[in-house]
């Protein structure tokens, strides 16, 4: 029986996922927004032969218009899976000591990270850089020191590069699941050996690897089942022992890579010869060769929308893995179209895709005023099932930083709040300084309407009744955070306006407070006592970013937000782990003091005199102060990438992961 609870009438299932928008990266897809429509429509379960016919018709349309045959492949490879997950039994264990952990967007919804702990054992993940990534297990001794118990090298399985995205520790603390992106140099796709080999001297295939590590006895940690799926990772989340992984897949199809001088008849013959196996991602187990791979899913496990007129040949797959299963039991579903961002609450999963069109006659990063983002809602069942609920769309897109895109979403009392960028110009656009767009940001409140499975707009902001803009013309959105019935938005070009949104009435959201300070916050963290910690950059009067800035905001009175304290550390050119990962900062609340640790590279002078280490701060929410305790673990030689550094607090001990090594420090 399907997890997706498919309606036998075929009416109203999954709305089509529009072609993924991706700016300057890999794994997404661009399509002409005018090729589709702005209203997501319900999709239906693919009948035998239907998915293949769906793709063939789009290839024929491209062939007829002369757009098929650029001599380039259709894109990179991508996949994932969906399955029912049994609730894992949790063994009785001693209560772990007070500790910090990976900061997550939603309570109870875990996110992958490079450092995991249950308070007694600690696990680190070092990415490979062309070599084998390693997982290490440590035990916290009676003196608080982390003692290494075991080190495991993850197999490359012939991959040229294996970039570890992070790992999840199951709720029963018996399993680590390591998620990595692999690139493998291999032969061209089947039936394309001569043509593809003439296009490039080598062929790179991308895949997503999920490696199970048995840590039921951390001292004897052992590698378990390893699954490798064609495709590119979007993101992952975990609830209990259920691991949700979302990936995208764009098959390389022979009709698309035929040489430019191929005849229309030759292209039609290649189109007619397509089979379901040419379209769908495949799965390899435990390092098996591609020749012995197995289908990830059947054609009838996919969903198509007849109204989807986009030419992009991309699929999205959602996989739920059972971390309590030694074989990583799984089930897969696929959807026609791409996905750009994953947001999950404790009860629902949302997939979002921005419709992207290349604008004409624009300099820099210009965007069409009618750009929209499609959003698709799925319900999470207690037994691991996932069922489609509804689809909708909002104006604008999700910004330039895919790491922070999930923070633009928040579910509260059944409604979904979305903060999208609705300006026409992006960074480095020469016209941005003179942009007259009324608001660079739009808040939309969406509510599910079960009668037609749509997400209906309940309200937007700004609107005709409340026309005040969120942000000034030419500004960008740098930080978004929703906390209950409040929303906080930071925009910036020269100064940092912090906007406070009152969302207590979903039908009438409003901006109730605004505070302007120098610099900008890129991340906002709720603290006790109605306060926010902002972390970002200071800036001079011209808007040039300088050192790292920490700001303590008082938002108890939403109409009068105030700045209680601020601290700037380092000079121009300083960086932190938050520049490459939303998980770079760790925080432990001890009474009224928030202990903050953040890996940083601090410049003593503009772009000079650097020191790298773990920056320690104490934020007192009662007194209203930020105290700099300096850098700990200062590197005596060139250190590794900041975005791969992490820290964690247990009691008065501070554990610092740098260059793959875990050191123990005292707070």
N, C-alpha and C positions, 0 to 999 in steps of 0.2 A: 504494500500500500504506500502511496506517495506521501512524502512529508508535506508536499505543497497543497494537498487537498484540492486537486484540480476539479473544477466544475464540469461535469460530463456534458453540459450543454455547450461548452466552449465559449460561452458568453462571459465577458468581463474577467479575464485573468490578468496576466502581467502586461502592463503598458510597455510599449517598446522603449528600449533604452536608446536614446538618440546617440549619434556618433560622438565619441568622446572628444572633448576639447583638451588640447595639450599645447602649451606654448613652450617651444624650445626644449623639449625633452623626448623621452622614449616611452612607448607603451600606450600612447593615446591615439586618437584619430581625428583628422579634420574632415569636415564635409561642408558643403554649401548649405547654409541654414535654409535657404529658399527652397531646397529640394524636399523638405519635409513640411510638417505643419507645427503650429505652436501648441496644439492641444494633444497631449499624450492620449493614445487610444488603447483600449484593451487588446491584449494579444491572445492567441489561442495555442493550444498544444499542437505541435507539429505532427501531422499524420505522416505515414510512410511516404517518402519522396517529396514531401512538401517543403522542407528546409532546402533541399537541393534545388528544387524548382525556384524557390524564392531567390537564391543566390544567382542562379542562371539567368533569371529575368533581369537582374540588375547588371550583370555582365553584358548581356545583350544590349541593354540600353546604352551602356558606355561604348560598346562596339559600334553601334549605329551612329553615335555622335562623334566618333573618331577619338574618344578619350581613352580607349583601352589600347595599351601597347606602348607605354612609355619606356619599355625595356627595363623597368625597375620592379623589384618585388613589391607585393602589396603591403609589406610592413613587417614588424617583428612578430614573434610567436608569443602566445599567451594562453593560460588556462586556470582552472580550479574546480572545486567539488562541493556537493551538498548531501548531507546524510542525516539520519536520525541518530541521536546520541543517547545512550542509556545513562541515567544518573549514576555516578560512581559512588560506591560506598566510602564514606570517610571514616578512617580509623580514629580511635580516641588518641589524643595527643595533648601534651602539656601546653598550657597557654603560652604563646610566644611572648618574649619581652617587647616592651614598647619600641616601635621602630618607625622609620620613614619607609616609604615604598614608592614605586613609580607613580607619579602624579597623573591621574586619569581624568577624563572629562566627565564621566558619569560614574557615580558610586556603584560598585558591583559589576562593572564592565571593565575587565582587565585589558591592558594594551601591551604589546610586545616591547621588551626592553633588553638591554645588554647586561643588566645586573638584576638578579632576582634573589629573594631571601624569604625564609619563614621565621627569621629571628634567631634560629639556631644554626642553620646551614645557609651558606651563600653560594651562588652560582654565577659565574662570569662567562661572557661570550666575547671572543676576540675574532674580528673579521679577518679574512684571509689575505687580501692584497696579492692574489696570484698563488698563495700557498694555502695549506689546509687551515680553515677556521678551527679554533679550539674552544672546548667547553671545559671549565675547571670547577671542581667542587671544593668548598672550604667548610670547616667547622669552627664555630666561635668558641674559643677556649674559656676557661674560668677567669683568665685575666683580660678577656675581651679581644685577644688577638685572633685574627683569622688564620687558621692552619690549613694548608692545602692537603686535601685527601686524595684527589684523583684528577687527572688531565686526560681528555679525549680529543683526538684529532678527527674532525669530520671528513669523510671521504670526498674527494673532488669528483670522482666518477668521470674523469676525463675532461672536466670543465676547465676552460681557460681561466675563468674568474668565478669565484663563489663569494658573493657579497651577502653577509648575514644581516637580515633586517632586524632580528631580535628573537627572543624566546619567551614562552609562556610557561609558568609553573602551575600545574593543575591544582585544584582545590584540595585533593587528597595528598598532595605533596609527594607523589610517587613518580610523576612523569614531567619531564621537560620536553617541550616541543620547540625545536629550532626552525625558524623560517628563513630561507635564503633565496637569493636571486642568482641563478647560474647562467653563464654564457659558455656555450660549447662550440668549438670549431668542428664542423663536420661536413659531410657531403651535401650537395644541393638536394632539394625536395625530389621525391620520386617523379619520374617522367620528365625531369627538367635538367638532367645531368649536363648535356651538351650546352644548352642555352644558358643556364645559370652559371656554369663554369666559365663561359665566355664573358659574362658580365663582371665577375669579380674573382680574384684568385682563391678566395676562401669564402665559406658560408658560415655565418654565426647564428646559432639557434638559442633562443632564450627559454628559460623554464623556471618554475618555482619548486623549491625543494622543502619538504616537511620531514624533519628528522626527529624520531622519538628517541629520548634518552631515559633509560630506567634509573631513577634515583631513589628507589625504595630503600636501598642501602647506599647512601652517598659515598661511602668509602670504596664501594665496588660498583660505582656508576658504570653503566654499559650502554653502548649504542644498540638501538632496537630497529624497528621497521623504518625504512626510508622510502618515501614516495616522491617521485619527480614528475612534474606535470608541465607540458608545453605551455608557455605563456609568460605574462608579466604580472607581478603582484600589484594590487591596488592597496589593500590594507587587511588587517586581521583584528579580531576581538575575541575575548573569551569570557564566558559566563559559566562558573562551576568547572566541570570537566568537558564542556562543549566548546570547541575551537571553531570559530567562523572565519573562513578565508575567502576573500573576493579577489578574482583575477580577471584579466581580459586576454583575449586571444584573437589575433588576426592571421588567418592562414595565408600562406603564400601559394597562390593559385596559378597554374600554368598559363591560363589565358591572360593573366596580368603581366607575366614576365616574358612573353614571346617578344622577339625583336620588333622594333618599330616598323620594319618593312614587311612584316607578316601580313598576309592577305586577310580580307574579311572572312573568307571561307575557312581559312586555317584557324582563325580565332573562334569561329562558330563551332568547328569540329572539336576544339579543345573545351569549349563550354559544354557541349553536349556530352562529352566524356566524363564530366565531373561526377564523383560519387560522394556519398555522405562521409566516407573515410577521409576524403580530401579536405573536408571542411572543419572537422572536429578535432580538438586536442587529444593527445594520447598520454598514457600513464606508464611510467617505468618503475619497477620495484627493485630496491636494493642494488642499484648500479647496473641493472640489466641493460643490454644494448637496445637501441631504438628498434632494431629488427624484431626484437622479442617483446616490444611494448604492447600494451593492450588499450582498447578504446576507453577513454575516460567516461564516456556516456554514449547512449544511442541517439540517433536523430530524433526519436520520439520523446527524448528527455528535454527538448528545446522548445522555445516558444517564439512565435513570429507574429507580427502585426501587419496586416495587409495594407494599412494606410502608411506604413513606413516607406517613404520614397527615397531615403538617403542611400547614396551609392557606397558608403563605407561598409566593408565586409568584416565587421568586428563582432565578436561574441563576448558576453560576460558570463562567467560561471561563479556560483556561490557554493561553497563546500562547508559542511559541518563535519568535523573530525571528532571522534570519541577518544579522548585522551586516556580513558580507562581501558581501552581496548588495545591489547598488545599489537594488533595488526592495523591500528589506526582506522577502524571501521569508518566508512564514508559513504556518502551518496551525493551525486552531482546533478545539477540542473544548469541549463544554459539559456541565455536570452540574446536575441539579436540586437546588437548595438554595444556601445562602449560604456564604461563607468569611470568616473573621475574621483569620486570621494565616497567614503563609507562613514555613516554616523549610526551609532547604536545607543539606544536607551536600554533599560532593564527589560522592556517588553516588546520593543520594535526595532527593526533594522531598516535603514533608509539608504538607497543608492541614488547618487546624483550625477548628472551629466550636463555639462554646458554645451549648447549648440554653438559651434564656432564657425564663423565665416571670415575669410580674409577680406578686409575692407579695401576698397579701391581708393587711390589718390590720398592715402594717409601716410604721414611720416611717423616713424616710431611705432609704438604699440597702440594702435588705434582700434576702437571697437565699435561695431554697429549699434545704433541706439535701440534696435529691436532684439538684441541678443537675449536669450532666455536660458534658464537652467531647468531641466526636467528632473523630477524627484519621484521615487517609487518606494512605497511603504510595504513592509512585510511584518507579519506578526510572528513572535517567537513563542512556541509552545513549550510547556514544561518538560516534555519528553524529547526535546531537541528538534521538533518539527518546525518548519518555516512555511507560512502560508501568505500568499499575496493578498493585499488589502486594497490599495488604491494608488493612483498616480496624479500628479499635478505639475505645474510649472510656475516659476517666479521670474521676474525681470532681472536681467543682469547676469553676472557670473560670480565665481567663488574666489576670485583673487589670484595672485601669482604664486603663492606659497602653498603647495599641496599638503605640506605637513600641518598647516594650520587650518585647512579648509573645513575639517569636521567641527571646529569651534564656531563656525557660522550657523550651526544648527543647534536646536534645543527643543526637546519635547517636554511639555508641562501640562498636566491635567488633560491629556489626550490631544492637545493641539501641538503643531509643529511651528516653531518660530525660525525664520531664516533671515539672515542679514546678508544681502548680496551687494556687490559693487555695480552701480548703475551709471558711472561716469563714462564718457566717450573716449577718454584718453588714459594711457597708462604711463609707467615710468619712462623717463628719457624722451618723452615726446616734446618736440619743440613748441607745440601748441598748448601744452598743459598750463603754462603760466598765464595764458589768456583765456583759458576755458571758462565758459559761462554756464556750464551745466548747473541746474538748480540744486542738485544734491548728489554727491558721489556714492551715497549708500541708500538702500531701501530695505525696510523691514517688512516682511510679509508673514502673516499668521494664517496657517493652513489647517483645515479641519476635514476629516474623512467624511464623505457622504457615501454611505453603503449602497444606496439605491443604484448608483451607476459607477461605483468604485473609483471615485475621483477625490482628489484633495482640493477642496474649494477654498478660495481666499476668503477669510473672515474679515480681514482688514489689512491695509498697508499704511506705511508711514514713510515719508510725508504723504498727505492727502489734501483734498480741497478744503477740508475743515481745519486741518492742522498742517499748513504748508511749510512750516519752518524746516529747513534742510538739516539732515544729519551730516555735518561736515561742510566745509566751505568749497567753492569752486576750485578745481585743480588739485584738491587733496586726495590722498589715498587712505584706505582703511588699513590700519596696522594691527589692531587687536580687537577681538570681540569676546565677550564672556556673558553668559546668561546664568543668573542665580535666582532660582524660584521665579517670582513674578517681576523681576528686574532684569534689565539688559544694560550692558556697559559697552560702549564703542569708543575706540580711540582713532582719530584721523590725524593726518600730519602733512604739512609741507614746510611751514616755518615754525609754527608752535604746535603744541599738543592739546587739542580740545578733547576732554573726556566728557562724553555725553552719557547721561543717565536716562534710561527709558523705563517708564511705568507700564507694565504689561498685565496689571491686575485685572483689567477688563479687556479680554482678547479682542473684542469688537471695537475697542477704542484705545489703541496704544498711543502713547504720547511721550514726547521728550519733556522731562520735568526739571532737568538740571544740566549745567554745563560748567566746566572748569578749564581754563587755559593756563598751561604751564610751559616752560621751555622744554624742548626735546619731545620724546614720544615713548610710549610703552608698546612693546611688541607682544607681551604676554601679561595677563592679569590673573592673580591668584586670590581667591576669597580668604580672608582671615577672620578670626573671631571678633565680635564686637562691632559688626557692620563696617568692616574695613577691607580695603583691597591693596595688594602689593603689586605694583607695576614694575616690570623689568624691561628695559629697552636701551635707548641712547639719549644722551644729552645733546643739545644742539645750540649753535650760536645764532645771532640775530639774522643771519642770511639763510638759516635752515640747514647748514652743514653739520652733519652728525659728528660728535666728538667722542667722549668716553662712555663707558657703561653707566647707566643711570638706574637707580632704585628709588621708587617713590611710594610712600604710604598715604593712601587716600582714605578719608573718612566719608562714607556714603550713608551714614545713618539717616540723615535728612536728605532724601533724594533731590529736593529742590535746591539744596545748598551744599553740593559736594565740596570738600576742602582738602587741601594738601597739608598733612600733619608733619611730614618729614621727607627729605630727599637726600640722596647721596650719589655723587659721581665718582667713579673709580677709573683710573687710567686716562690716557690721552687719545687723540685721534688715531685710529687704527686698532684700538682694542677690540677684542672679540670674546665671545663666550660660547659654551656648548649649545646654547639655545639658537645660535645662528644656523645650526644644521639639524637640530632635533628638538621636538617639543618636549622631550623627556630629559633634557640636560640638567634641569634644576631639581634638587631634592629639598624637602622642607619637613621639619619635625616641630610640632607645637609642644612646648614645655611650659606649662602655666601660661603666663601672659606673653612669653617670649617665643617667637617663631625663629628657630635656628635654620638658616638658609645656607646651602652649600652649592656652589656653581663653578665647574671648571672654566678657567678664563685664561686668556692671553692678554696681558696688560702692557700697554705702551707707556714708558716713562716720559717720552717726548713724542711729538707727532711722527708716527710710523717708525719709531726707533726705541732702543733700550728696552726690549721686550723681556718679560718674565712670564712663565707659564706654570700654573699650579691650580690648587683648589681654593677659590675665594670663599671665605666664611663671613657671614653677617648675622647679627642678632637684631630682630625687629621686635621692639617692645610695643605691643598694642595698647597697653595701659598708659604708659608714659608718652607714647607717640614719638619714638626715636628709632633710628637705624644706626647700628654701630658696626664699623668695619674691623674685623678681627685679622685681616690680612690674608696673604696666600699661605696655604699649607702644602706640603709635598712639592715644593718648587723644583722644577726639573733642572738638573745640572748638565743636561745635554739635550739636543733637539728632541722634543716630545712628539707624540703621535697626533693625529687629527683630533681637534677639540670635540667634534660632534660624536666621536666614539668614546669620549670619557664620561664616566658616571661616578656618582657617590651615593652612599646610603648611611643612615644613622641607626644605631641600635644602642639605646641607653646613652652613655657618654662617649661611646666609641664612634668614630667616623671612618668609613671604609671608602677608599679612593681607587677607582679603576682607571689606570692610565697605561697606554701601550700594552694592554693585555695583562698587566700585573696588578694584583690587588694588595694595597698597603693598608695598615691599620694606624689610625691617628687618634689622638685624644681631642675631644672638642675643646 
